Amino acid sequence: MKLSILTWNINFMHDHWLERVESINSTLEKHINNTDIIALQEATLPFSNGIDDIYKFLKCKKINYTTGPEFFFEKDFIYKKIKDACPKYEKIIKNVFEYLMDKFLFFCGYIFSH
C-alpha cells in the first residue's frame, strides 16, 4: 500500500503570511482528495485553539487533525505556573493570556507580512 504524503512548513509569521493564507488554503483544498497525510509545520499561532478558523480546508468532513506534542510543552509549562500561582482565577487568566498572545502574535505576523 502506498501513501501519499504532503508536508509543508507554513512558517506562519514570516514572508507575507497573511497574504499566503488564502493560497495555502486553496492549495491544500486541491490536495485533500488525493493525499492520505498532510503534515503542516508552524501552521498556527502557538496559543490558538482555532486552527480550523485559519485553515478552511480543515472544516472538510473527511479531515481528522491533531497538533504535534511539542506544541504543548510551552503551553503546559505556562499553564502549570498559572495554576500554581492563581488557582482561584486559573480559567480567567488562561483565557486572557490566550487572547493577548493570539493578538500579539497576529500583530507580529502582520508586521512581518508588510
Phi and psi in radians as a Rosetta constraint file:
Dihedral C 1 N 2 CA 2 C 2 CIRCULARHARMONIC -1.768 0.35
Dihedral N 2 CA 2 C 2 N 3 CIRCULARHARMONIC 2.468 0.35
Dihedral C 2 N 3 CA 3 C 3 CIRCULARHARMONIC -1.920 0.35
Dihedral N 3 CA 3 C 3 N 4 CIRCULARHARMONIC 2.473 0.35
Dihedral C 3 N 4 CA 4 C 4 CIRCULARHARMONIC -1.738 0.35
Dihedral N 4 CA 4 C 4 N 5 CIRCULARHARMONIC 2.137 0.35
Dihedral C 4 N 5 CA 5 C 5 CIRCULARHARMONIC -2.153 0.35
Dihedral N 5 CA 5 C 5 N 6 CIRCULARHARMONIC 2.300 0.35
Dihedral C 5 N 6 CA 6 C 6 CIRCULARHARMONIC -2.037 0.35
Dihedral N 6 CA 6 C 6 N 7 CIRCULARHARMONIC 2.193 0.35
Dihedral C 6 N 7 CA 7 C 7 CIRCULARHARMONIC -2.180 0.35
Dihedral N 7 CA 7 C 7 N 8 CIRCULARHARMONIC 2.486 0.35
Dihedral C 7 N 8 CA 8 C 8 CIRCULARHARMONIC -2.642 0.35
Dihedral N 8 CA 8 C 8 N 9 CIRCULARHARMONIC 2.194 0.35
Dihedral C 8 N 9 CA 9 C 9 CIRCULARHARMONIC -1.531 0.35
Dihedral N 9 CA 9 C 9 N 10 CIRCULARHARMONIC 1.784 0.35
Dihedral C 9 N 10 CA 10 C 10 CIRCULARHARMONIC -1.193 0.35
Dihedral N 10 CA 10 C 10 N 11 CIRCULARHARMONIC -0.583 0.35
Dihedral C 10 N 11 CA 11 C 11 CIRCULARHARMONIC 0.874 0.35
Dihedral N 11 CA 11 C 11 N 12 CIRCULARHARMONIC 1.179 0.35
Dihedral C 11 N 12 CA 12 C 12 CIRCULARHARMONIC -0.957 0.35
Dihedral N 12 CA 12 C 12 N 13 CIRCULARHARMONIC -0.513 0.35
Dihedral C 12 N 13 CA 13 C 13 CIRCULARHARMONIC -1.623 0.35
Dihedral N 13 CA 13 C 13 N 14 CIRCULARHARMONIC -0.453 0.35
Dihedral C 13 N 14 CA 14 C 14 CIRCULARHARMONIC -1.857 0.35
Dihedral N 14 CA 14 C 14 N 15 CIRCULARHARMONIC 2.929 0.35
Dihedral C 14 N 15 CA 15 C 15 CIRCULARHARMONIC 1.003 0.35
Dihedral N 15 CA 15 C 15 N 16 CIRCULARHARMONIC 1.012 0.35
Dihedral C 15 N 16 CA 16 C 16 CIRCULARHARMONIC 1.013 0.35
Dihedral N 16 CA 16 C 16 N 17 CIRCULARHARMONIC 0.819 0.35
Dihedral C 16 N 17 CA 17 C 17 CIRCULARHARMONIC -0.990 0.35
Dihedral N 17 CA 17 C 17 N 18 CIRCULARHARMONIC -0.774 0.35
Dihedral C 17 N 18 CA 18 C 18 CIRCULARHARMONIC -1.060 0.35
Dihedral N 18 CA 18 C 18 N 19 CIRCULARHARMONIC -0.631 0.35
Dihedral C 18 N 19 CA 19 C 19 CIRCULARHARMONIC -1.323 0.35
Dihedral N 19 CA 19 C 19 N 20 CIRCULARHARMONIC -0.528 0.35
Dihedral C 19 N 20 CA 20 C 20 CIRCULARHARMONIC -1.357 0.35
Dihedral N 20 CA 20 C 20 N 21 CIRCULARHARMONIC -0.353 0.35
Dihedral C 20 N 21 CA 21 C 21 CIRCULARHARMONIC -0.985 0.35
Dihedral N 21 CA 21 C 21 N 22 CIRCULARHARMONIC -0.744 0.35
Dihedral C 21 N 22 CA 22 C 22 CIRCULARHARMONIC -1.100 0.35
Dihedral N 22 CA 22 C 22 N 23 CIRCULARHARMONIC -0.751 0.35
Dihedral C 22 N 23 CA 23 C 23 CIRCULARHARMONIC -1.151 0.35
Dihedral N 23 CA 23 C 23 N 24 CIRCULARHARMONIC -0.716 0.35
Dihedral C 23 N 24 CA 24 C 24 CIRCULARHARMONIC -1.045 0.35
Dihedral N 24 CA 24 C 24 N 25 CIRCULARHARMONIC -0.850 0.35
Dihedral C 24 N 25 CA 25 C 25 CIRCULARHARMONIC -1.030 0.35
Dihedral N 25 CA 25 C 25 N 26 CIRCULARHARMONIC -0.830 0.35
Dihedral C 25 N 26 CA 26 C 26 CIRCULARHARMONIC -1.171 0.35
Dihedral N 26 CA 26 C 26 N 27 CIRCULARHARMONIC -0.667 0.35
Dihedral C 26 N 27 CA 27 C 27 CIRCULARHARMONIC -1.111 0.35
Dihedral N 27 CA 27 C 27 N 28 CIRCULARHARMONIC -0.802 0.35
Dihedral C 27 N 28 CA 28 C 28 CIRCULARHARMONIC -1.209 0.35
Dihedral N 28 CA 28 C 28 N 29 CIRCULARHARMONIC -0.600 0.35
Dihedral C 28 N 29 CA 29 C 29 CIRCULARHARMONIC -1.072 0.35
Dihedral N 29 CA 29 C 29 N 30 CIRCULARHARMONIC -0.607 0.35
Dihedral C 29 N 30 CA 30 C 30 CIRCULARHARMONIC -1.185 0.35
Dihedral N 30 CA 30 C 30 N 31 CIRCULARHARMONIC -0.494 0.35
Dihedral C 30 N 31 CA 31 C 31 CIRCULARHARMONIC -1.736 0.35
Dihedral N 31 CA 31 C 31 N 32 CIRCULARHARMONIC -0.037 0.35
Dihedral C 31 N 32 CA 32 C 32 CIRCULARHARMONIC -1.020 0.35
Dihedral N 32 CA 32 C 32 N 33 CIRCULARHARMONIC -0.813 0.35
Dihedral C 32 N 33 CA 33 C 33 CIRCULARHARMONIC -1.297 0.35
Dihedral N 33 CA 33 C 33 N 34 CIRCULARHARMONIC -0.360 0.35
Dihedral C 33 N 34 CA 34 C 34 CIRCULARHARMONIC -2.075 0.35
Dihedral N 34 CA 34 C 34 N 35 CIRCULARHARMONIC 0.351 0.35
Dihedral C 34 N 35 CA 35 C 35 CIRCULARHARMONIC -2.248 0.35
Dihedral N 35 CA 35 C 35 N 36 CIRCULARHARMONIC 2.287 0.35
Dihedral C 35 N 36 CA 36 C 36 CIRCULARHARMONIC -1.418 0.35
Dihedral N 36 CA 36 C 36 N 37 CIRCULARHARMONIC -0.692 0.35
Dihedral C 36 N 37 CA 37 C 37 CIRCULARHARMONIC -2.335 0.35
Dihedral N 37 CA 37 C 37 N 38 CIRCULARHARMONIC 2.272 0.35
Dihedral C 37 N 38 CA 38 C 38 CIRCULARHARMONIC -2.065 0.35
Dihedral N 38 CA 38 C 38 N 39 CIRCULARHARMONIC 2.105 0.35
Dihedral C 38 N 39 CA 39 C 39 CIRCULARHARMONIC -2.000 0.35
Dihedral N 39 CA 39 C 39 N 40 CIRCULARHARMONIC 2.096 0.35
Dihedral C 39 N 40 CA 40 C 40 CIRCULARHARMONIC -1.953 0.35
Dihedral N 40 CA 40 C 40 N 41 CIRCULARHARMONIC 2.362 0.35
Dihedral C 40 N 41 CA 41 C 41 CIRCULARHARMONIC -1.931 0.35
Dihedral N 41 CA 41 C 41 N 42 CIRCULARHARMONIC 2.529 0.35
Dihedral C 41 N 42 CA 42 C 42 CIRCULARHARMONIC 0.868 0.35
Dihedral N 42 CA 42 C 42 N 43 CIRCULARHARMONIC 0.889 0.35
Dihedral C 42 N 43 CA 43 C 43 CIRCULARHARMONIC -1.635 0.35
Dihedral N 43 CA 43 C 43 N 44 CIRCULARHARMONIC -0.214 0.35
Dihedral C 43 N 44 CA 44 C 44 CIRCULARHARMONIC -2.626 0.35
Dihedral N 44 CA 44 C 44 N 45 CIRCULARHARMONIC 2.977 0.35
Dihedral C 44 N 45 CA 45 C 45 CIRCULARHARMONIC -1.175 0.35
Dihedral N 45 CA 45 C 45 N 46 CIRCULARHARMONIC 2.412 0.35
Dihedral C 45 N 46 CA 46 C 46 CIRCULARHARMONIC -0.998 0.35
Dihedral N 46 CA 46 C 46 N 47 CIRCULARHARMONIC -0.510 0.35
Dihedral C 46 N 47 CA 47 C 47 CIRCULARHARMONIC -1.922 0.35
Dihedral N 47 CA 47 C 47 N 48 CIRCULARHARMONIC 0.209 0.35
Dihedral C 47 N 48 CA 48 C 48 CIRCULARHARMONIC -1.537 0.35
Dihedral N 48 CA 48 C 48 N 49 CIRCULARHARMONIC 2.385 0.35
Dihedral C 48 N 49 CA 49 C 49 CIRCULARHARMONIC -1.759 0.35
Dihedral N 49 CA 49 C 49 N 50 CIRCULARHARMONIC 0.079 0.35
Dihedral C 49 N 50 CA 50 C 50 CIRCULARHARMONIC -1.837 0.35
Dihedral N 50 CA 50 C 50 N 51 CIRCULARHARMONIC 0.801 0.35
Dihedral C 50 N 51 CA 51 C 51 CIRCULARHARMONIC -1.051 0.35
Dihedral N 51 CA 51 C 51 N 52 CIRCULARHARMONIC -0.565 0.35
Dihedral C 51 N 52 CA 52 C 52 CIRCULARHARMONIC -1.318 0.35
Dihedral N 52 CA 52 C 52 N 53 CIRCULARHARMONIC -0.192 0.35
Dihedral C 52 N 53 CA 53 C 53 CIRCULARHARMONIC -1.348 0.35
Dihedral N 53 CA 53 C 53 N 54 CIRCULARHARMONIC -0.522 0.35
Dihedral C 53 N 54 CA 54 C 54 CIRCULARHARMONIC -1.451 0.35
Dihedral N 54 CA 54 C 54 N 55 CIRCULARHARMONIC -0.828 0.35
Dihedral C 54 N 55 CA 55 C 55 CIRCULARHARMONIC -1.824 0.35
Dihedral N 55 CA 55 C 55 N 56 CIRCULARHARMONIC 1.713 0.35
Dihedral C 55 N 56 CA 56 C 56 CIRCULARHARMONIC -1.098 0.35
Dihedral N 56 CA 56 C 56 N 57 CIRCULARHARMONIC -0.470 0.35
Dihedral C 56 N 57 CA 57 C 57 CIRCULARHARMONIC -1.097 0.35
Dihedral N 57 CA 57 C 57 N 58 CIRCULARHARMONIC -0.396 0.35
Dihedral C 57 N 58 CA 58 C 58 CIRCULARHARMONIC -1.250 0.35
Dihedral N 58 CA 58 C 58 N 59 CIRCULARHARMONIC -0.223 0.35
Dihedral C 58 N 59 CA 59 C 59 CIRCULARHARMONIC -1.379 0.35
Dihedral N 59 CA 59 C 59 N 60 CIRCULARHARMONIC -0.141 0.35
Dihedral C 59 N 60 CA 60 C 60 CIRCULARHARMONIC -1.065 0.35
Dihedral N 60 CA 60 C 60 N 61 CIRCULARHARMONIC 2.379 0.35
Dihedral C 60 N 61 CA 61 C 61 CIRCULARHARMONIC -1.134 0.35
Dihedral N 61 CA 61 C 61 N 62 CIRCULARHARMONIC -0.388 0.35
Dihedral C 61 N 62 CA 62 C 62 CIRCULARHARMONIC -1.445 0.35
Dihedral N 62 CA 62 C 62 N 63 CIRCULARHARMONIC -0.111 0.35
Dihedral C 62 N 63 CA 63 C 63 CIRCULARHARMONIC -1.670 0.35
Dihedral N 63 CA 63 C 63 N 64 CIRCULARHARMONIC 2.276 0.35
Dihedral C 63 N 64 CA 64 C 64 CIRCULARHARMONIC -2.034 0.35
Dihedral N 64 CA 64 C 64 N 65 CIRCULARHARMONIC 2.281 0.35
Dihedral C 64 N 65 CA 65 C 65 CIRCULARHARMONIC -2.374 0.35
Dihedral N 65 CA 65 C 65 N 66 CIRCULARHARMONIC 2.739 0.35
Dihedral C 65 N 66 CA 66 C 66 CIRCULARHARMONIC -2.551 0.35
Dihedral N 66 CA 66 C 66 N 67 CIRCULARHARMONIC 2.766 0.35
Dihedral C 66 N 67 CA 67 C 67 CIRCULARHARMONIC -1.711 0.35
Dihedral N 67 CA 67 C 67 N 68 CIRCULARHARMONIC 2.682 0.35
Dihedral C 67 N 68 CA 68 C 68 CIRCULARHARMONIC -1.238 0.35
Dihedral N 68 CA 68 C 68 N 69 CIRCULARHARMONIC 2.674 0.35
Dihedral C 68 N 69 CA 69 C 69 CIRCULARHARMONIC -1.123 0.35
Dihedral N 69 CA 69 C 69 N 70 CIRCULARHARMONIC -0.529 0.35
Dihedral C 69 N 70 CA 70 C 70 CIRCULARHARMONIC -1.144 0.35
Dihedral N 70 CA 70 C 70 N 71 CIRCULARHARMONIC -0.369 0.35
Dihedral C 70 N 71 CA 71 C 71 CIRCULARHARMONIC -1.079 0.35
Dihedral N 71 CA 71 C 71 N 72 CIRCULARHARMONIC -0.542 0.35
Dihedral C 71 N 72 CA 72 C 72 CIRCULARHARMONIC -1.603 0.35
Dihedral N 72 CA 72 C 72 N 73 CIRCULARHARMONIC -0.202 0.35
Dihedral C 72 N 73 CA 73 C 73 CIRCULARHARMONIC -1.032 0.35
Dihedral N 73 CA 73 C 73 N 74 CIRCULARHARMONIC -0.886 0.35
Dihedral C 73 N 74 CA 74 C 74 CIRCULARHARMONIC -1.150 0.35
Dihedral N 74 CA 74 C 74 N 75 CIRCULARHARMONIC -0.740 0.35
Dihedral C 74 N 75 CA 75 C 75 CIRCULARHARMONIC -1.079 0.35
Dihedral N 75 CA 75 C 75 N 76 CIRCULARHARMONIC -0.820 0.35
Dihedral C 75 N 76 CA 76 C 76 CIRCULARHARMONIC -1.071 0.35
Dihedral N 76 CA 76 C 76 N 77 CIRCULARHARMONIC -0.729 0.35
Dihedral C 76 N 77 CA 77 C 77 CIRCULARHARMONIC -1.069 0.35
Dihedral N 77 CA 77 C 77 N 78 CIRCULARHARMONIC -0.844 0.35
Dihedral C 77 N 78 CA 78 C 78 CIRCULARHARMONIC -1.141 0.35
Dihedral N 78 CA 78 C 78 N 79 CIRCULARHARMONIC -0.747 0.35
Dihedral C 78 N 79 CA 79 C 79 CIRCULARHARMONIC -1.177 0.35
Dihedral N 79 CA 79 C 79 N 80 CIRCULARHARMONIC -0.570 0.35
Dihedral C 79 N 80 CA 80 C 80 CIRCULARHARMONIC -1.148 0.35
Dihedral N 80 CA 80 C 80 N 81 CIRCULARHARMONIC -0.728 0.35
Dihedral C 80 N 81 CA 81 C 81 CIRCULARHARMONIC -1.096 0.35
Dihedral N 81 CA 81 C 81 N 82 CIRCULARHARMONIC -0.718 0.35
Dihedral C 81 N 82 CA 82 C 82 CIRCULARHARMONIC -1.109 0.35
Dihedral N 82 CA 82 C 82 N 83 CIRCULARHARMONIC -0.777 0.35
Dihedral C 82 N 83 CA 83 C 83 CIRCULARHARMONIC -1.092 0.35
Dihedral N 83 CA 83 C 83 N 84 CIRCULARHARMONIC -0.739 0.35
Dihedral C 83 N 84 CA 84 C 84 CIRCULARHARMONIC -1.167 0.35
Dihedral N 84 CA 84 C 84 N 85 CIRCULARHARMONIC -0.682 0.35
Dihedral C 84 N 85 CA 85 C 85 CIRCULARHARMONIC -1.420 0.35
Dihedral N 85 CA 85 C 85 N 86 CIRCULARHARMONIC -0.626 0.35
Dihedral C 85 N 86 CA 86 C 86 CIRCULARHARMONIC -2.467 0.35
Dihedral N 86 CA 86 C 86 N 87 CIRCULARHARMONIC 1.153 0.35
Dihedral C 86 N 87 CA 87 C 87 CIRCULARHARMONIC -1.063 0.35
Dihedral N 87 CA 87 C 87 N 88 CIRCULARHARMONIC -0.559 0.35
Dihedral C 87 N 88 CA 88 C 88 CIRCULARHARMONIC -1.188 0.35
Dihedral N 88 CA 88 C 88 N 89 CIRCULARHARMONIC -0.588 0.35
Dihedral C 88 N 89 CA 89 C 89 CIRCULARHARMONIC -1.945 0.35
Dihedral N 89 CA 89 C 89 N 90 CIRCULARHARMONIC 0.318 0.35
Dihedral C 89 N 90 CA 90 C 90 CIRCULARHARMONIC -0.929 0.35
Dihedral N 90 CA 90 C 90 N 91 CIRCULARHARMONIC -0.877 0.35
Dihedral C 90 N 91 CA 91 C 91 CIRCULARHARMONIC -1.106 0.35
Dihedral N 91 CA 91 C 91 N 92 CIRCULARHARMONIC -0.775 0.35
Dihedral C 91 N 92 CA 92 C 92 CIRCULARHARMONIC -1.109 0.35
Dihedral N 92 CA 92 C 92 N 93 CIRCULARHARMONIC -0.787 0.35
Dihedral C 92 N 93 CA 93 C 93 CIRCULARHARMONIC -1.124 0.35
Dihedral N 93 CA 93 C 93 N 94 CIRCULARHARMONIC -0.714 0.35
Dihedral C 93 N 94 CA 94 C 94 CIRCULARHARMONIC -1.075 0.35
Dihedral N 94 CA 94 C 94 N 95 CIRCULARHARMONIC -0.783 0.35
Dihedral C 94 N 95 CA 95 C 95 CIRCULARHARMONIC -1.105 0.35
Dihedral N 95 CA 95 C 95 N 96 CIRCULARHARMONIC -0.765 0.35
Dihedral C 95 N 96 CA 96 C 96 CIRCULARHARMONIC -1.129 0.35
Dihedral N 96 CA 96 C 96 N 97 CIRCULARHARMONIC -0.763 0.35
Dihedral C 96 N 97 CA 97 C 97 CIRCULARHARMONIC -1.047 0.35
Dihedral N 97 CA 97 C 97 N 98 CIRCULARHARMONIC -0.829 0.35
Dihedral C 97 N 98 CA 98 C 98 CIRCULARHARMONIC -1.078 0.35
Dihedral N 98 CA 98 C 98 N 99 CIRCULARHARMONIC -0.753 0.35
Dihedral C 98 N 99 CA 99 C 99 CIRCULARHARMONIC -1.058 0.35
Dihedral N 99 CA 99 C 99 N 100 CIRCULARHARMONIC -0.862 0.35
Dihedral C 99 N 100 CA 100 C 100 CIRCULARHARMONIC -1.126 0.35
Dihedral N 100 CA 100 C 100 N 101 CIRCULARHARMONIC -0.733 0.35
Dihedral C 100 N 101 CA 101 C 101 CIRCULARHARMONIC -1.133 0.35
Dihedral N 101 CA 101 C 101 N 102 CIRCULARHARMONIC -0.730 0.35
Dihedral C 101 N 102 CA 102 C 102 CIRCULARHARMONIC -1.085 0.35
Dihedral N 102 CA 102 C 102 N 103 CIRCULARHARMONIC -0.767 0.35
Dihedral C 102 N 103 CA 103 C 103 CIRCULARHARMONIC -1.147 0.35
Dihedral N 103 CA 103 C 103 N 104 CIRCULARHARMONIC -0.744 0.35
Dihedral C 103 N 104 CA 104 C 104 CIRCULARHARMONIC -1.091 0.35
Dihedral N 104 CA 104 C 104 N 105 CIRCULARHARMONIC -0.826 0.35
Dihedral C 104 N 105 CA 105 C 105 CIRCULARHARMONIC -1.252 0.35
Dihedral N 105 CA 105 C 105 N 106 CIRCULARHARMONIC -0.557 0.35
Dihedral C 105 N 106 CA 106 C 106 CIRCULARHARMONIC -1.117 0.35
Dihedral N 106 CA 106 C 106 N 107 CIRCULARHARMONIC -0.729 0.35
Dihedral C 106 N 107 CA 107 C 107 CIRCULARHARMONIC -1.064 0.35
Dihedral N 107 CA 107 C 107 N 108 CIRCULARHARMONIC -0.771 0.35
Dihedral C 107 N 108 CA 108 C 108 CIRCULARHARMONIC -1.059 0.35
Dihedral N 108 CA 108 C 108 N 109 CIRCULARHARMONIC -0.746 0.35
Dihedral C 108 N 109 CA 109 C 109 CIRCULARHARMONIC -1.075 0.35
Dihedral N 109 CA 109 C 109 N 110 CIRCULARHARMONIC -0.682 0.35
Dihedral C 109 N 110 CA 110 C 110 CIRCULARHARMONIC -1.128 0.35
Dihedral N 110 CA 110 C 110 N 111 CIRCULARHARMONIC -0.796 0.35
Dihedral C 110 N 111 CA 111 C 111 CIRCULARHARMONIC -1.063 0.35
Dihedral N 111 CA 111 C 111 N 112 CIRCULARHARMONIC -0.838 0.35
Dihedral C 111 N 112 CA 112 C 112 CIRCULARHARMONIC -1.158 0.35
Dihedral N 112 CA 112 C 112 N 113 CIRCULARHARMONIC -0.445 0.35
Dihedral C 112 N 113 CA 113 C 113 CIRCULARHARMONIC -1.321 0.35
Dihedral N 113 CA 113 C 113 N 114 CIRCULARHARMONIC -0.296 0.35
